[in-house]
Amino acid sequence: MSGAFRHHRVDRNTVALTTPIAELRLVAPEKLREVGEFDPAKERLLDYSRRCFQALDPETLRKVQALKQSKLLLPITYRFKH
């Protein structure tokens, strides 16, 4: 993956920190509707990603992990500083 990120000139940390948005959209789109849409005039993308991460309940996280194990999602991990 590192080679692909370099090739496309995409920062790996940006991809990792925005992964919760994609995971929520793919695994539980109804929860993404609850989180609401991203408004760049009101918040940073990192803050929106953190809200999406917080919306991932244990059941949704299990689905995400299952998709990662079956290689249907990239095995990207992320951590948020508090």
N, CA, C and O of each residue as an XYZ file, in Angstrom:
328
protein
N       0.825     -1.193      0.000
C       0.000      0.000      0.000
C       0.865      1.251      0.000
O       0.521      2.248     -0.634
N       1.984      1.201      0.707
C       2.853      2.374      0.757
C       3.292      2.793     -0.637
O       3.328      3.982     -0.951
N       3.623      1.825     -1.462
C       4.020      2.123     -2.840
C       2.894      2.769     -3.632
O       3.128      3.692     -4.412
N       1.683      2.290     -3.433
C       0.529      2.866     -4.126
C       0.284      4.297     -3.669
O      -0.032      5.164     -4.483
N       0.428      4.547     -2.371
C       0.246      5.910     -1.863
C       1.290      6.845     -2.466
O       0.967      7.966     -2.860
N       2.543      6.387     -2.541
C       3.610      7.202     -3.142
C       3.335      7.448     -4.622
O       3.479      8.567     -5.114
N       2.940      6.397     -5.317
C       2.680      6.499     -6.749
C       1.601      7.542     -7.054
O       1.721      8.310     -8.010
N       0.554      7.561     -6.238
C      -0.564      8.482     -6.460
C      -0.411      9.791     -5.691
O      -1.293     10.650     -5.722
N       0.732      9.931     -4.994
C       1.035     11.141     -4.221
C      -0.065     11.472     -3.218
O      -0.530     12.608     -3.123
N      -0.461     10.451     -2.482
C      -1.466     10.593     -1.434
C      -0.792     10.300     -0.104
O      -0.078      9.306      0.033
N      -1.018     11.157      0.867
C      -0.439     10.962      2.184
C      -1.121      9.801      2.900
O      -2.345      9.773      3.032
N      -0.327      8.852      3.358
C      -0.860      7.664      4.033
C      -1.666      8.033      5.268
O      -2.702      7.422      5.530
N      -1.211      9.020      6.033
C      -1.923      9.410      7.257
C      -3.287     10.010      6.944
O      -4.246      9.792      7.685
N      -3.380     10.755      5.863
C      -4.675     11.312      5.468
C      -5.648     10.193      5.138
O      -6.812     10.232      5.538
N      -5.170      9.202      4.411
C      -6.025      8.060      4.068
C      -6.449      7.340      5.343
O      -7.623      7.008      5.509
N      -5.505      7.099      6.238
C      -5.819      6.370      7.472
C      -6.816      7.141      8.339
O      -7.742      6.550      8.895
N      -6.630      8.447      8.453
C      -7.503      9.213      9.339
C      -8.889      9.463      8.757
O      -9.810      9.805      9.499
N      -9.058      9.301      7.457
C     -10.387      9.458      6.870
C     -11.062      8.110      6.591
O     -12.185      8.066      6.089
N     -10.380      7.023      6.916
C     -10.936      5.683      6.715
C     -12.284      5.474      7.413
O     -13.156      4.833      6.827
N     -12.503      5.984      8.640
C     -13.808      5.755      9.274
C     -14.990      6.268      8.456
O     -16.082      5.708      8.542
N     -14.794      7.312      7.671
C     -15.875      7.836      6.829
C     -16.261      6.785      5.789
O     -17.441      6.487      5.605
N     -15.263      6.230      5.118
C     -15.527      5.217      4.092
C     -16.121      3.951      4.701
O     -17.055      3.369      4.151
N     -15.575      3.530      5.839
C     -16.087      2.309      6.479
C     -17.544      2.475      6.880
O     -18.353      1.569      6.680
N     -17.877      3.617      7.439
C     -19.262      3.856      7.852
C     -20.174      3.900      6.632
O     -21.285      3.370      6.663
N     -19.712      4.522      5.577
C     -20.527      4.610      4.357
C     -20.761      3.236      3.737
O     -21.852      2.957      3.241
N     -19.758      2.386      3.762
C     -19.881      1.065      3.151
C     -20.627      0.064      4.017
O     -21.413     -0.733      3.506
N     -20.390      0.098      5.318
C     -20.929     -0.933      6.208
C     -22.259     -0.533      6.837
O     -23.133     -1.379      7.026
N     -22.418      0.740      7.162
C     -23.642      1.186      7.832
C     -24.054      2.573      7.336
O     -23.950      3.549      8.078
N     -24.520      2.666      6.090
C     -24.873      3.981      5.542
C     -25.962      4.702      6.341
O     -26.031      5.931      6.335
N     -26.802      3.940      7.022
C     -27.842      4.581      7.843
C     -27.223      5.354      9.000
O     -27.756      6.386      9.407
N     -26.109      4.869      9.531
C     -25.418      5.573     10.609
C     -24.745      6.840     10.078
O     -24.655      7.846     10.781
N     -24.280      6.780      8.843
C     -23.670      7.962      8.245
C     -24.713      9.069      8.090
O     -24.403     10.246      8.274
N     -25.942      8.694      7.754
C     -27.015      9.691      7.680
C     -27.267     10.315      9.043
O     -27.564     11.506      9.141
N     -27.148      9.502     10.111
C     -27.315     10.029     11.468
C     -26.202     11.018     11.820
O     -26.450     12.024     12.486
N     -24.993     10.735     11.378
C     -23.851     11.624     11.634
C     -24.057     12.947     10.902
O     -23.693     14.008     11.409
N     -24.640     12.877      9.712
C     -24.863     14.081      8.921
C     -23.784     14.252      7.869
O     -22.822     13.487      7.807
N     -23.964     15.263      7.051
C     -23.030     15.517      5.969
C     -21.874     16.385      6.453
O     -21.995     17.140      7.417
N     -20.771     16.254      5.765
C     -19.599     17.065      6.067
C     -19.806     18.466      5.511
O     -20.146     18.632      4.339
N     -19.602     19.470      6.350
C     -19.701     20.869      5.932
C     -18.371     21.540      6.234
O     -18.085     21.854      7.390
N     -17.550     21.764      5.206
C     -16.222     22.332      5.442
C     -16.255     23.740      6.030
O     -15.252     24.210      6.566
N     -17.381     24.406      5.935
C     -17.488     25.741      6.523
C     -17.644     25.671      8.040
O     -17.400     26.658      8.734
N     -18.051     24.506      8.560
C     -18.329     24.375      9.994
C     -17.321     23.524     10.749
O     -17.174     23.681     11.962
N     -16.618     22.620     10.058
C     -15.690     21.731     10.755
C     -14.575     21.264      9.841
O     -14.675     21.350      8.617
N     -13.525     20.775     10.448
C     -12.420     20.191      9.694
C     -12.772     18.756      9.324
O     -13.605     18.125      9.975
N     -12.137     18.246      8.278
C     -12.376     16.871      7.848
C     -12.001     15.889      8.953
O     -12.679     14.879      9.141
N     -10.936     16.175      9.678
C     -10.527     15.309     10.780
C     -11.618     15.217     11.849
O     -11.854     14.140     12.396
N     -12.280     16.324     12.147
C     -13.360     16.310     13.139
C     -14.547     15.493     12.642
O     -15.177     14.771     13.415
N     -14.849     15.608     11.358
C     -15.933     14.817     10.791
C     -15.587     13.329     10.824
O     -16.433     12.492     11.139
N     -14.352     13.014     10.500
C     -13.906     11.629     10.544
C     -14.003     11.076     11.962
O     -14.396      9.925     12.154
N     -13.651     11.879     12.945
C     -13.753     11.465     14.348
C     -15.208     11.197     14.719
O     -15.496     10.239     15.438
N     -16.125     12.029     14.238
C     -17.554     11.790     14.519
C     -18.009     10.485     13.882
O     -18.794      9.748     14.480
N     -17.535     10.191     12.690
C     -17.877      8.925     12.034
C     -17.304      7.750     12.818
O     -17.970      6.728     12.980
N     -16.083      7.888     13.300
C     -15.456      6.839     14.103
C     -16.279      6.564     15.365
O     -16.480      5.410     15.744
N     -16.747      7.623     16.003
C     -17.532      7.464     17.230
C     -18.881      6.809     16.956
O     -19.475      6.223     17.862
N     -19.374      6.898     15.720
C     -20.653      6.280     15.361
C     -20.515      4.783     15.086
O     -21.519      4.082     14.962
N     -19.274      4.288     14.990
C     -19.055      2.858     14.749
C     -19.290      2.083     16.050
O     -18.418      2.042     16.918
N     -20.444      1.483     16.178
C     -20.743      0.693     17.368
C     -20.077     -0.683     17.262
O     -19.540     -1.020     16.207
N     -20.101     -1.483     18.332
C     -19.416     -2.788     18.297
C     -19.865     -3.699     17.153
O     -19.038     -4.384     16.551
N     -21.143     -3.714     16.853
C     -21.637     -4.575     15.763
C     -21.080     -4.120     14.415
O     -20.660     -4.940     13.599
N     -21.080     -2.829     14.194
C     -20.547     -2.286     12.942
C     -19.051     -2.538     12.846
O     -18.548     -2.863     11.771
N     -18.336     -2.392     13.950
C     -16.904     -2.668     13.966
C     -16.611     -4.127     13.629
O     -15.637     -4.421     12.936
N     -17.454     -5.044     14.118
C     -17.281     -6.461     13.780
C     -17.443     -6.683     12.272
O     -16.693     -7.447     11.664
N     -18.427     -6.008     11.681
C     -18.629     -6.125     10.230
C     -17.420     -5.585      9.474
O     -16.972     -6.188      8.499
N     -16.899     -4.460      9.920
C     -15.724     -3.863      9.281
C     -14.548     -4.824      9.367
O     -13.861     -5.058      8.373
N     -14.311     -5.385     10.554
C     -13.197     -6.309     10.726
C     -13.362     -7.557      9.856
O     -12.388     -8.064      9.300
N     -14.592     -8.046      9.742
C     -14.842     -9.221      8.893
C     -14.536     -8.907      7.431
O     -13.966     -9.738      6.724
N     -14.909     -7.718      6.980
C     -14.619     -7.333      5.603
C     -13.122     -7.161      5.381
O     -12.617     -7.483      4.305
N     -12.412     -6.664      6.375
C     -10.959     -6.524      6.260
C     -10.298     -7.906      6.205
O      -9.367     -8.121      5.429
N     -10.780     -8.832      7.023
C     -10.206    -10.184      7.025
C     -10.471    -10.909      5.715
O      -9.641    -11.692      5.254
N     -11.625    -10.650      5.117
C     -11.941    -11.295      3.838
C     -11.361    -10.512      2.650
O     -11.605    -10.854      1.493
N     -10.591     -9.456      2.954
C      -9.891     -8.638      1.954
C     -10.831     -7.851      1.054
O     -10.471     -7.496     -0.068
N     -12.044     -7.576      1.552
C     -12.960     -6.714      0.811
C     -12.772     -5.246      1.187
O     -13.222     -4.353      0.470
N     -12.109     -5.004      2.305
C     -11.697     -3.654      2.711
C     -10.196     -3.677      2.946
O      -9.640     -4.697      3.354
N      -9.547     -2.563      2.691
C      -8.112     -2.480      2.947
C      -7.849     -2.547      4.450
O      -8.634     -2.014      5.235
N      -6.770     -3.185      4.858
C      -6.462     -3.330      6.287
C      -5.807     -2.075      6.868
O      -4.707     -2.136      7.418
N      -6.486     -0.954      6.743
C      -5.949      0.322      7.233
C      -6.387      0.508      8.678
O      -7.562      0.355      9.011
N      -5.427      0.840      9.526
C      -5.752      1.129     10.925
C      -5.574      2.618     11.175
O      -4.862      3.299     10.438
N      -6.216      3.110     12.205
C      -6.164      4.525     12.518
C      -6.319      4.726     14.010
O      -6.910      3.908     14.714
N      -5.781      5.820     14.465
C      -5.900      6.218     15.867
C      -6.130      7.718     15.895
O      -5.546      8.457     15.102
N      -6.966      8.160     16.792
C      -7.207      9.586     16.963
C      -6.575     10.045     18.259
O      -6.728      9.402     19.298
N      -5.867     11.155     18.196
C      -5.348     11.758     19.412
C      -6.486     12.499     20.091
O      -7.296     13.142     19.425
N      -6.549     12.413     21.388
C      -7.657     13.079     22.092
C      -7.349     14.485     22.421
O      -8.178     15.177     23.012
